[in-house]
Amino acid sequence: MPEDEVAELEREANAEGKSRSEFIRSVLRARHIKDDLDDQVITKQEKEEMEETIKNLKRERDEFEERMRIARSRVESMEKTIEKTADEAVQAVRGEYRQQIRELKEENDALRQEDKLQIIEKTGELAGNASELIETTATTEDLESMEETIEEKADRQWHGTTEQRELVMELRDEIRDELRQEVKHARPLTVKALDWIRRRLP
């Protein structure tokens, strides 16, 4: 320590009523504290730099939050779009299925109606055939009645000539044979037709 500084310290120590060594210790202690404080004190430039750094960090944080908000909004929009597209696709498929079901139902109804018309037509034909068979049966009954009439007439003419009697007998036999064949053929057909119609009529 320079002599002038030592002399200055002695004067200050005497002024404060302290010994030189005690005063020197207090001075050194004060200097040490000052140095520590100087180390801890932030300069104006450092403070401005820190404030700028904090400001930048806040700006970056705000920008990050804004980007996150935009990203969330886009994700939500995409989710809504996907959900809407999926709903529209499902509705379209359901609509197609409903349309196909309606068309199939209409075709089925048309086929049923066509079948009904065919059944009615066939039933009409069968009824007509049955009527013809019934008329045929009635005709055979008329022929039997005619046979009886012929026999009666033949009996009345029995006393005629032999040739006439033979002709009448031949005619009677022919008519009888024809009637028997027709009746024999017509009656089973009539019964079968009527049974067949009864089984198929609704």
TORPA-629130 format. One record per residue: residue in three letters; x, y, z of N, C-alpha, C in turn. Coordinates in pm, whole numbers, always signed. Example, Ala and Ser with C-alpha at 12.3 -4.5 7.8 and 13.67 -1.06 7.14 Angstrom:
+-----+--------+--------+--------+--------+--------+--------+--------+--------+--------+
!   r !     nX !     nY !     nZ !    caX !    caY !    caZ !     cX !     cY !     cZ !
+-----+--------+--------+--------+--------+--------+--------+--------+--------+--------+
! ALA !  +1319 !   -569 !   +780 !  +1230 !   -450 !   +780 !  +1320 !   -330 !   +780 !
! SER !  +1285 !   -225 !   +708 !  +1367 !   -106 !   +714 !  +1290 !     +3 !   +787 !
+-----+--------+--------+--------+--------+--------+--------+--------+--------+--------+
end
This chain:
+-----+--------+--------+--------+--------+--------+--------+--------+--------+--------+
!   r !     nX !     nY !     nZ !    caX !    caY !    caZ !     cX !     cY !     cZ !
+-----+--------+--------+--------+--------+--------+--------+--------+--------+--------+
! MET !    +87 !   -118 !     +0 !     +0 !     +0 !     +0 !    +92 !   +124 !     +0 !
! PRO !    +68 !   +224 !    -79 !   +153 !   +345 !    -85 !   +151 !   +420 !    +49 !
! GLU !   +262 !   +493 !    +75 !   +275 !   +563 !   +203 !   +169 !   +671 !   +219 !
! ASP !   +140 !   +743 !   +110 !    +39 !   +848 !   +121 !    -97 !   +790 !   +155 !
! GLU !   -128 !   +670 !   +101 !   -256 !   +606 !   +130 !   -260 !   +559 !   +275 !
! VAL !   -139 !   +510 !   +324 !   -131 !   +466 !   +464 !   -151 !   +585 !   +556 !
! ALA !    -90 !   +697 !   +523 !   -103 !   +817 !   +604 !   -248 !   +864 !   +605 !
! GLU !   -315 !   +851 !   +489 !   -456 !   +891 !   +480 !   -542 !   +803 !   +568 !
! LEU !   -513 !   +674 !   +569 !   -589 !   +581 !   +652 !   -568 !   +611 !   +801 !
! GLU !   -441 !   +646 !   +840 !   -415 !   +677 !   +980 !   -493 !   +801 !  +1021 !
! ARG !   -500 !   +900 !   +936 !   -574 !  +1022 !   +969 !   -722 !   +990 !   +987 !
! GLU !   -776 !   +910 !   +896 !   -918 !   +875 !   +904 !   -944 !   +791 !  +1029 !
! ALA !   -850 !   +702 !  +1064 !   -866 !   +619 !  +1183 !   -864 !   +705 !  +1308 !
! ASN !   -768 !   +803 !  +1313 !   -762 !   +891 !  +1427 !   -889 !   +975 !  +1437 !
! ALA !   -942 !  +1016 !  +1322 !  -1063 !  +1099 !  +1323 !  -1181 !  +1020 !  +1377 !
! GLU !  -1187 !   +892 !  +1346 !  -1300 !   +810 !  +1394 !  -1270 !   +746 !  +1529 !
! GLY !  -1148 !   +770 !  +1583 !  -1112 !   +717 !  +1713 !  -1086 !   +568 !  +1711 !
! LYS !  -1036 !   +516 !  +1598 !  -1006 !   +374 !  +1585 !   -857 !   +356 !  +1564 !
! SER !   -812 !   +238 !  +1597 !   -672 !   +206 !  +1569 !   -655 !   +189 !  +1419 !
! ARG !   -527 !   +198 !  +1380 !   -501 !   +189 !  +1236 !   -540 !    +53 !  +1182 !
! SER !   -505 !    -51 !  +1254 !   -534 !   -188 !  +1206 !   -685 !   -212 !  +1199 !
! GLU !   -756 !   -167 !  +1302 !   -902 !   -186 !  +1303 !   -967 !   -109 !  +1189 !
! PHE !   -919 !    +11 !  +1168 !   -977 !    +92 !  +1061 !   -950 !    +30 !   +924 !
! ILE !   -824 !    -21 !   +911 !   -790 !    -84 !   +782 !   -881 !   -204 !   +756 !
! ARG !   -905 !   -285 !   +859 !   -993 !   -401 !   +843 !  -1134 !   -358 !   +801 !
! SER !  -1185 !   -253 !   +865 !  -1320 !   -205 !   +831 !  -1326 !   -152 !   +688 !
! VAL !  -1215 !    -85 !   +650 !  -1212 !    -33 !   +511 !  -1208 !   -147 !   +411 !
! LEU !  -1123 !   -244 !   +441 !  -1114 !   -360 !   +349 !  -1248 !   -434 !   +340 !
! ARG !  -1312 !   -448 !   +454 !  -1442 !   -514 !   +457 !  -1545 !   -436 !   +373 !
! ALA !  -1541 !   -303 !   +386 !  -1633 !   -219 !   +310 !  -1605 !   -230 !   +161 !
! ARG !  -1476 !   -233 !   +125 !  -1441 !   -247 !    -16 !  -1487 !   -383 !    -73 !
! HIS !  -1471 !   -484 !    +10 !  -1513 !   -618 !    -35 !  -1664 !   -622 !    -60 !
! ILE !  -1739 !   -561 !    +32 !  -1885 !   -555 !    +15 !  -1921 !   -477 !   -109 !
! LYS !  -1847 !   -366 !   -134 !  -1874 !   -284 !   -252 !  -1847 !   -363 !   -379 !
! ASP !  -1736 !   -438 !   -375 !  -1706 !   -518 !   -495 !  -1816 !   -621 !   -522 !
! ASP !  -1863 !   -682 !   -411 !  -1973 !   -779 !   -429 !  -2097 !   -712 !   -485 !
! LEU !  -2127 !   -593 !   -433 !  -2244 !   -521 !   -482 !  -2227 !   -481 !   -628 !
! ASP !  -2105 !   -439 !   -662 !  -2079 !   -403 !   -802 !  -2100 !   -522 !   -895 !
! ASP !  -2059 !   -639 !   -843 !  -2079 !   -760 !   -925 !  -2227 !   -792 !   -942 !
! GLN !  -2305 !   -759 !   -839 !  -2447 !   -793 !   -843 !  -2531 !   -687 !   -915 !
! VAL !  -2486 !   -568 !   -926 !  -2564 !   -461 !   -987 !  -2569 !   -483 !  -1138 !
! ILE !  -2694 !   -474 !  -1198 !  -2714 !   -491 !  -1342 !  -2700 !   -355 !  -1407 !
! THR !  -2622 !   -352 !  -1509 !  -2606 !   -226 !  -1580 !  -2732 !   -197 !  -1661 !
! LYS !  -2744 !    -74 !  -1707 !  -2860 !    -32 !  -1785 !  -2868 !   -108 !  -1917 !
! GLN !  -2752 !   -130 !  -1977 !  -2750 !   -203 !  -2104 !  -2796 !   -348 !  -2085 !
! GLU !  -2742 !   -408 !  -1974 !  -2782 !   -547 !  -1946 !  -2931 !   -554 !  -1918 !
! LYS !  -2981 !   -453 !  -1844 !  -3124 !   -451 !  -1815 !  -3206 !   -439 !  -1943 !
! GLU !  -3163 !   -350 !  -2034 !  -3234 !   -335 !  -2160 !  -3229 !   -463 !  -2243 !
! GLU !  -3110 !   -527 !  -2240 !  -3097 !   -653 !  -2313 !  -3189 !   -760 !  -2255 !
! MET !  -3196 !   -766 !  -2121 !  -3284 !   -864 !  -2057 !  -3430 !   -836 !  -2089 !
! GLU !  -3467 !   -706 !  -2084 !  -3605 !   -670 !  -2117 !  -3637 !   -705 !  -2262 !
! GLU !  -3542 !   -681 !  -2351 !  -3562 !   -717 !  -2492 !  -3576 !   -868 !  -2510 !
! THR !  -3492 !   -941 !  -2434 !  -3501 !  -1087 !  -2440 !  -3636 !  -1136 !  -2391 !
! ILE !  -3680 !  -1077 !  -2277 !  -3811 !  -1116 !  -2223 !  -3922 !  -1082 !  -2321 !
! LYS !  -3909 !   -963 !  -2384 !  -4009 !   -923 !  -2482 !  -4012 !  -1020 !  -2601 !
! ASN !  -3892 !  -1059 !  -2645 !  -3886 !  -1154 !  -2757 !  -3946 !  -1289 !  -2719 !
! LEU !  -3916 !  -1331 !  -2596 !  -3971 !  -1459 !  -2549 !  -4124 !  -1453 !  -2543 !
! LYS !  -4175 !  -1340 !  -2493 !  -4321 !  -1324 !  -2488 !  -4381 !  -1325 !  -2629 !
! ARG !  -4312 !  -1254 !  -2721 !  -4362 !  -1251 !  -2859 !  -4360 !  -1391 !  -2921 !
! GLU !  -4251 !  -1463 !  -2897 !  -4244 !  -1600 !  -2948 !  -4352 !  -1688 !  -2886 !
! ARG !  -4375 !  -1667 !  -2754 !  -4480 !  -1743 !  -2688 !  -4617 !  -1712 !  -2749 !
! ASP !  -4643 !  -1581 !  -2771 !  -4771 !  -1542 !  -2831 !  -4784 !  -1598 !  -2973 !
! GLU !  -4673 !  -1593 !  -3049 !  -4678 !  -1648 !  -3184 !  -4702 !  -1799 !  -3181 !
! PHE !  -4637 !  -1866 !  -3086 !  -4657 !  -2010 !  -3074 !  -4801 !  -2042 !  -3037 !
! GLU !  -4855 !  -1966 !  -2940 !  -4994 !  -1987 !  -2902 !  -5088 !  -1960 !  -3019 !
! GLU !  -5059 !  -1859 !  -3100 !  -5141 !  -1829 !  -3217 !  -5133 !  -1943 !  -3319 !
! ARG !  -5011 !  -1993 !  -3341 !  -4997 !  -2107 !  -3433 !  -5072 !  -2229 !  -3381 !
! MET !  -5065 !  -2251 !  -3251 !  -5138 !  -2363 !  -3193 !  -5288 !  -2344 !  -3207 !
! ARG !  -5334 !  -2219 !  -3187 !  -5477 !  -2191 !  -3203 !  -5521 !  -2216 !  -3347 !
! ILE !  -5440 !  -2169 !  -3443 !  -5472 !  -2192 !  -3585 !  -5471 !  -2341 !  -3617 !
! ALA !  -5371 !  -2412 !  -3561 !  -5363 !  -2556 !  -3586 !  -5484 !  -2628 !  -3528 !
! ARG !  -5523 !  -2590 !  -3405 !  -5642 !  -2652 !  -3345 !  -5766 !  -2622 !  -3428 !
! SER !  -5775 !  -2495 !  -3475 !  -5890 !  -2459 !  -3559 !  -5893 !  -2540 !  -3687 !
! ARG !  -5775 !  -2559 !  -3749 !  -5769 !  -2639 !  -3871 !  -5806 !  -2784 !  -3844 !
! VAL !  -5755 !  -2836 !  -3733 !  -5788 !  -2974 !  -3697 !  -5938 !  -2990 !  -3675 !
! GLU !  -5997 !  -2895 !  -3600 !  -6141 !  -2900 !  -3577 !  -6218 !  -2889 !  -3709 !
! SER !  -6171 !  -2799 !  -3797 !  -6237 !  -2784 !  -3928 !  -6225 !  -2912 !  -4010 !
! MET !  -6105 !  -2974 !  -4008 !  -6087 !  -3099 !  -4081 !  -6174 !  -3209 !  -4023 !
! GLU !  -6182 !  -3215 !  -3889 !  -6267 !  -3316 !  -3825 !  -6413 !  -3297 !  -3865 !
! LYS !  -6457 !  -3170 !  -3865 !  -6596 !  -3144 !  -3905 !  -6618 !  -3181 !  -4052 !
! THR !  -6518 !  -3147 !  -4137 !  -6531 !  -3181 !  -4279 !  -6536 !  -3331 !  -4299 !
! ILE !  -6447 !  -3402 !  -4228 !  -6446 !  -3549 !  -4239 !  -6577 !  -3607 !  -4189 !
! GLU !  -6624 !  -3555 !  -4074 !  -6751 !  -3604 !  -4019 !  -6867 !  -3576 !  -4115 !
! LYS !  -6867 !  -3454 !  -4172 !  -6973 !  -3419 !  -4267 !  -6967 !  -3506 !  -4391 !
! THR !  -6844 !  -3527 !  -4443 !  -6828 !  -3611 !  -4561 !  -6872 !  -3754 !  -4533 !
! ALA !  -6834 !  -3804 !  -4414 !  -6875 !  -3940 !  -4377 !  -7027 !  -3949 !  -4366 !
! ASP !  -7089 !  -3848 !  -4303 !  -7235 !  -3849 !  -4291 !  -7301 !  -3844 !  -4428 !
! GLU !  -7248 !  -3759 !  -4517 !  -7305 !  -3750 !  -4651 !  -7290 !  -3882 !  -4726 !
! ALA !  -7172 !  -3946 !  -4709 !  -7151 !  -4076 !  -4775 !  -7247 !  -4181 !  -4722 !
! VAL !  -7264 !  -4182 !  -4589 !  -7357 !  -4278 !  -4529 !  -7499 !  -4253 !  -4577 !
! GLN !  -7539 !  -4124 !  -4579 !  -7673 !  -4090 !  -4626 !  -7692 !  -4128 !  -4772 !
! ALA !  -7586 !  -4106 !  -4853 !  -7596 !  -4143 !  -4995 !  -7613 !  -4293 !  -5012 !
! VAL !  -7533 !  -4370 !  -4934 !  -7545 !  -4516 !  -4943 !  -7682 !  -4560 !  -4896 !
! ARG !  -7729 !  -4501 !  -4785 !  -7863 !  -4536 !  -4737 !  -7969 !  -4501 !  -4840 !
! GLY !  -7952 !  -4382 !  -4905 !  -8048 !  -4343 !  -5008 !  -8049 !  -4442 !  -5124 !
! GLU !  -7928 !  -4486 !  -5166 !  -7921 !  -4584 !  -5275 !  -7988 !  -4714 !  -5235 !
! TYR !  -7961 !  -4759 !  -5110 !  -8023 !  -4883 !  -5064 !  -8175 !  -4869 !  -5059 !
! ARG !  -8221 !  -4753 !  -5008 !  -8366 !  -4733 !  -5002 !  -8427 !  -4733 !  -5142 !
! GLN !  -8358 !  -4667 !  -5237 !  -8407 !  -4664 !  -5375 !  -8410 !  -4805 !  -5434 !
! GLN !  -8303 !  -4882 !  -5411 !  -8301 !  -5019 !  -5461 !  -8412 !  -5103 !  -5399 !
! ILE !  -8434 !  -5084 !  -5268 !  -8540 !  -5158 !  -5201 !  -8676 !  -5121 !  -5259 !
! ARG !  -8697 !  -4988 !  -5283 !  -8824 !  -4945 !  -5343 !  -8842 !  -5006 !  -5482 !
! GLU !  -8733 !  -5004 !  -5561 !  -8743 !  -5060 !  -5696 !  -8771 !  -5210 !  -5691 !
! LEU !  -8701 !  -5281 !  -5601 !  -8725 !  -5425 !  -5588 !  -8868 !  -5452 !  -5542 !
! LYS !  -8917 !  -5369 !  -5450 !  -9053 !  -5387 !  -5403 !  -9153 !  -5363 !  -5515 !
! GLU !  -9127 !  -5256 !  -5595 !  -9217 !  -5229 !  -5708 !  -9214 !  -5343 !  -5809 !
! GLU !  -9092 !  -5395 !  -5837 !  -9083 !  -5509 !  -5929 !  -9156 !  -5630 !  -5873 !
! ASN !  -9140 !  -5652 !  -5742 !  -9207 !  -5766 !  -5679 !  -9358 !  -5750 !  -5686 !
! ASP !  -9405 !  -5626 !  -5657 !  -9550 !  -5602 !  -5666 !  -9600 !  -5622 !  -5809 !
! ALA !  -9518 !  -5574 !  -5907 !  -9559 !  -5590 !  -6046 !  -9566 !  -5738 !  -6084 !
! LEU !  -9466 !  -5815 !  -6037 !  -9467 !  -5959 !  -6067 !  -9587 !  -6027 !  -6001 !
! ARG !  -9616 !  -5985 !  -5877 !  -9733 !  -6044 !  -5809 !  -9861 !  -6010 !  -5884 !
! GLN !  -9871 !  -5883 !  -5928 !  -9990 !  -5843 !  -6002 ! -10000 !  -5920 !  -6132 !
! GLU !  -9884 !  -5938 !  -6199 !  -9884 !  -6014 !  -6324 !  -9925 !  -6159 !  -6299 !
! ASP !  -9872 !  -6216 !  -6187 !  -9910 !  -6353 !  -6154 ! -10060 !  -6362 !  -6126 !
! LYS ! -10113 !  -6260 !  -6056 ! -10256 !  -6261 !  -6027 ! -10337 !  -6256 !  -6157 !
! LEU ! -10292 !  -6167 !  -6249 ! -10364 !  -6156 !  -6377 ! -10357 !  -6287 !  -6454 !
! GLN ! -10238 !  -6351 !  -6451 ! -10226 !  -6479 !  -6520 ! -10314 !  -6585 !  -6456 !
! ILE ! -10319 !  -6583 !  -6322 ! -10406 !  -6679 !  -6253 ! -10552 !  -6655 !  -6288 !
! ILE ! -10589 !  -6525 !  -6289 ! -10728 !  -6493 !  -6325 ! -10757 !  -6537 !  -6468 !
! GLU ! -10659 !  -6510 !  -6558 ! -10677 !  -6549 !  -6698 ! -10688 !  -6701 !  -6711 !
! LYS ! -10597 !  -6771 !  -6642 ! -10602 !  -6918 !  -6647 ! -10732 !  -6969 !  -6585 !
! THR ! -10773 !  -6902 !  -6476 ! -10898 !  -6944 !  -6413 ! -11015 !  -6924 !  -6509 !
! GLY ! -11011 !  -6810 !  -6582 ! -11117 !  -6787 !  -6681 ! -11116 !  -6892 !  -6789 !
! GLU ! -10993 !  -6928 !  -6835 ! -10985 !  -7033 !  -6937 ! -11037 !  -7165 !  -6884 !
! LEU ! -10997 !  -7196 !  -6759 ! -11044 !  -7321 !  -6700 ! -11195 !  -7320 !  -6683 !
! ALA ! -11245 !  -7204 !  -6641 ! -11391 !  -7195 !  -6626 ! -11460 !  -7213 !  -6761 !
! GLY ! -11399 !  -7153 !  -6866 ! -11456 !  -7172 !  -7000 ! -11452 !  -7317 !  -7044 !
! ASN ! -11336 !  -7382 !  -7016 ! -11326 !  -7524 !  -7051 ! -11426 !  -7607 !  -6972 !
! ALA ! -11443 !  -7569 !  -6845 ! -11540 !  -7641 !  -6764 ! -11681 !  -7623 !  -6819 !
! SER ! -11708 !  -7499 !  -6861 ! -11841 !  -7474 !  -6918 ! -11862 !  -7557 !  -7044 !
! GLU ! -11754 !  -7565 !  -7126 ! -11767 !  -7646 !  -7248 ! -11790 !  -7792 !  -7213 !
! LEU ! -11715 !  -7838 !  -7109 ! -11734 !  -7977 !  -7069 ! -11875 !  -8000 !  -7015 !
! ILE ! -11920 !  -7902 !  -6937 ! -12056 !  -7915 !  -6884 ! -12158 !  -7914 !  -6997 !
! GLU ! -12133 !  -7825 !  -7096 ! -12223 !  -7823 !  -7212 ! -12219 !  -7955 !  -7287 !
! THR ! -12095 !  -8011 !  -7295 ! -12082 !  -8142 !  -7360 ! -12161 !  -8247 !  -7285 !
! THR ! -12150 !  -8240 !  -7152 ! -12227 !  -8335 !  -7071 ! -12377 !  -8317 !  -7093 !
! ALA ! -12415 !  -8188 !  -7096 ! -12558 !  -8161 !  -7122 ! -12598 !  -8213 !  -7259 !
! THR ! -12508 !  -8202 !  -7356 ! -12539 !  -8251 !  -7491 ! -12557 !  -8402 !  -7491 !
! THR ! -12473 !  -8470 !  -7416 ! -12489 !  -8617 !  -7409 ! -12622 !  -8653 !  -7344 !
! GLU ! -12660 !  -8573 !  -7243 ! -12791 !  -8599 !  -7182 ! -12903 !  -8578 !  -7284 !
! ASP ! -12887 !  -8472 !  -7366 ! -12987 !  -8450 !  -7472 ! -12989 !  -8566 !  -7570 !
! LEU ! -12870 !  -8618 !  -7600 ! -12864 !  -8732 !  -7693 ! -12933 !  -8855 !  -7634 !
! GLU ! -12916 !  -8873 !  -7504 ! -12986 !  -8985 !  -7440 ! -13137 !  -8967 !  -7451 !
! SER ! -13179 !  -8841 !  -7431 ! -13323 !  -8815 !  -7447 ! -13368 !  -8841 !  -7590 !
! MET ! -13282 !  -8802 !  -7686 ! -13314 !  -8828 !  -7826 ! -13320 !  -8978 !  -7852 !
! GLU ! -13232 !  -9051 !  -7788 ! -13233 !  -9197 !  -7806 ! -13367 !  -9255 !  -7760 !
! GLU ! -13411 !  -9206 !  -7645 ! -13540 !  -9255 !  -7595 ! -13652 !  -9220 !  -7693 !
! THR ! -13644 !  -9097 !  -7746 ! -13747 !  -9055 !  -7843 ! -13743 !  -9143 !  -7967 !
! ILE ! -13623 !  -9173 !  -8015 ! -13609 !  -9258 !  -8134 ! -13663 !  -9398 !  -8106 !
! GLU ! -13632 !  -9448 !  -7988 ! -13683 !  -9580 !  -7954 ! -13836 !  -9582 !  -7951 !
! GLU ! -13890 !  -9471 !  -7895 ! -14037 !  -9464 !  -7892 ! -14093 !  -9460 !  -8034 !
! LYS ! -14027 !  -9376 !  -8118 ! -14074 !  -9372 !  -8258 ! -14055 !  -9507 !  -8326 !
! ALA ! -13947 !  -9573 !  -8295 ! -13922 !  -9704 !  -8356 ! -14027 !  -9805 !  -8312 !
! ASP ! -14064 !  -9795 !  -8187 ! -14168 !  -9886 !  -8139 ! -14301 !  -9860 !  -8209 !
! ARG ! -14327 !  -9730 !  -8231 ! -14454 !  -9700 !  -8299 ! -14453 !  -9747 !  -8444 !
! GLN ! -14331 !  -9746 !  -8502 ! -14322 !  -9790 !  -8642 ! -14285 !  -9938 !  -8654 !
! TRP ! -14292 ! -10005 !  -8545 ! -14252 ! -10146 !  -8545 ! -14336 ! -10230 !  -8641 !
! HIS ! -14453 ! -10184 !  -8653 ! -14544 ! -10260 !  -8739 ! -14531 ! -10223 !  -8886 !
! GLY ! -14430 ! -10143 !  -8920 ! -14408 ! -10106 !  -9060 ! -14343 ! -10221 !  -9135 !
! THR ! -14284 ! -10187 !  -9244 ! -14220 ! -10288 !  -9327 ! -14096 ! -10341 !  -9259 !
! THR ! -14054 ! -10457 !  -9300 ! -13934 ! -10518 !  -9242 ! -13811 ! -10435 !  -9271 !
! GLU ! -13804 ! -10384 !  -9390 ! -13688 ! -10302 !  -9427 ! -13680 ! -10177 !  -9342 !
! GLN ! -13794 ! -10116 !  -9321 ! -13796 !  -9996 !  -9238 ! -13756 ! -10029 !  -9094 !
! ARG ! -13808 ! -10145 !  -9046 ! -13774 ! -10183 !  -8910 ! -13623 ! -10207 !  -8896 !
! GLU ! -13564 ! -10270 !  -8997 ! -13421 ! -10295 !  -8991 ! -13341 ! -10166 !  -8994 !
! LEU ! -13384 ! -10074 !  -9080 ! -13316 !  -9945 !  -9085 ! -13325 !  -9870 !  -8952 !
! VAL ! -13447 !  -9877 !  -8897 ! -13467 !  -9809 !  -8768 ! -13380 !  -9873 !  -8661 !
! MET ! -13372 ! -10005 !  -8661 ! -13292 ! -10074 !  -8560 ! -13143 ! -10043 !  -8577 !
! GLU ! -13099 ! -10043 !  -8703 ! -12959 ! -10008 !  -8728 ! -12929 !  -9865 !  -8682 !
! LEU ! -13021 !  -9774 !  -8719 ! -13003 !  -9635 !  -8677 ! -13002 !  -9622 !  -8526 !
! ARG ! -13094 !  -9696 !  -8463 ! -13101 !  -9691 !  -8317 ! -12973 !  -9746 !  -8254 !
! ASP ! -12922 !  -9857 !  -8310 ! -12799 !  -9915 !  -8256 ! -12680 !  -9822 !  -8274 !
! GLU ! -12672 !  -9760 !  -8392 ! -12562 !  -9667 !  -8418 ! -12566 !  -9548 !  -8323 !
! ILE ! -12687 !  -9494 !  -8310 ! -12701 !  -9378 !  -8220 ! -12670 !  -9418 !  -8076 !
! ARG ! -12716 !  -9535 !  -8035 ! -12690 !  -9581 !  -7899 ! -12540 !  -9598 !  -7875 !
! ASP ! -12471 !  -9659 !  -7974 ! -12326 !  -9678 !  -7959 ! -12252 !  -9544 !  -7952 !
! GLU ! -12292 !  -9453 !  -8039 ! -12228 !  -9321 !  -8037 ! -12252 !  -9248 !  -7906 !
! LEU ! -12376 !  -9257 !  -7859 ! -12408 !  -9191 !  -7731 ! -12329 !  -9252 !  -7617 !
! ARG ! -12318 !  -9383 !  -7615 ! -12243 !  -9448 !  -7508 ! -12095 !  -9408 !  -7509 !
! GLN ! -12038 !  -9402 !  -7628 ! -11897 !  -9362 !  -7638 ! -11876 !  -9217 !  -7593 !
! GLU ! -11968 !  -9132 !  -7637 ! -11954 !  -8990 !  -7600 ! -11974 !  -8970 !  -7450 !
! VAL ! -12072 !  -9034 !  -7396 ! -12097 !  -9022 !  -7252 ! -11981 !  -9081 !  -7173 !
! LYS ! -11933 !  -9197 !  -7218 ! -11821 !  -9263 !  -7151 ! -11696 !  -9176 !  -7152 !
! HIS ! -11676 !  -9104 !  -7262 ! -11559 !  -9018 !  -7275 ! -11577 !  -8882 !  -7205 !
! ALA ! -11695 !  -8827 !  -7209 ! -11718 !  -8692 !  -7158 ! -11726 !  -8687 !  -7007 !
! ARG ! -11790 !  -8782 !  -6943 ! -11812 !  -8773 !  -6798 ! -11682 !  -8780 !  -6717 !
! PRO ! -11590 !  -8871 !  -6746 ! -11464 !  -8869 !  -6668 ! -11385 !  -8740 !  -6688 !
! LEU ! -11384 !  -8689 !  -6810 ! -11314 !  -8563 !  -6834 ! -11376 !  -8449 !  -6755 !
! THR ! -11507 !  -8449 !  -6749 ! -11577 !  -8344 !  -6673 ! -11541 !  -8351 !  -6526 !
! VAL ! -11542 !  -8470 !  -6472 ! -11511 !  -8487 !  -6329 ! -11367 !  -8446 !  -6302 !
! LYS ! -11274 !  -8490 !  -6387 ! -11134 !  -8454 !  -6368 ! -11112 !  -8303 !  -6379 !
! ALA ! -11175 !  -8242 !  -6477 ! -11159 !  -8098 !  -6496 ! -11213 !  -8020 !  -6377 !
! LEU ! -11329 !  -8059 !  -6329 ! -11387 !  -7989 !  -6213 ! -11301 !  -8006 !  -6090 !
! ASP ! -11247 !  -8127 !  -6068 ! -11157 !  -8147 !  -5954 ! -11030 !  -8063 !  -5967 !
! TRP ! -10975 !  -8060 !  -6086 ! -10853 !  -7982 !  -6110 ! -10877 !  -7833 !  -6087 !
! ILE ! -10992 !  -7784 !  -6131 ! -11028 !  -7643 !  -6110 ! -11045 !  -7613 !  -5963 !
! ARG ! -11112 !  -7703 !  -5890 ! -11133 !  -7680 !  -5745 ! -10999 !  -7673 !  -5671 !
! ARG ! -10904 !  -7754 !  -5710 ! -10774 !  -7753 !  -5642 ! -10696 !  -7624 !  -5668 !
! ARG ! -10715 !  -7561 !  -5779 ! -10633 !  -7445 !  -5817 ! -10700 !  -7311 !  -5798 !
! LEU ! -10829 !  -7312 !  -5784 ! -10897 !  -7184 !  -5761 ! -10864 !  -7134 !  -5621 !
! PRO ! -10839 !  -6997 !  -5606 ! -10807 !  -6944 !  -5473 ! -10927 !  -6953 !  -5378 !
+-----+--------+--------+--------+--------+--------+--------+--------+--------+--------+
end
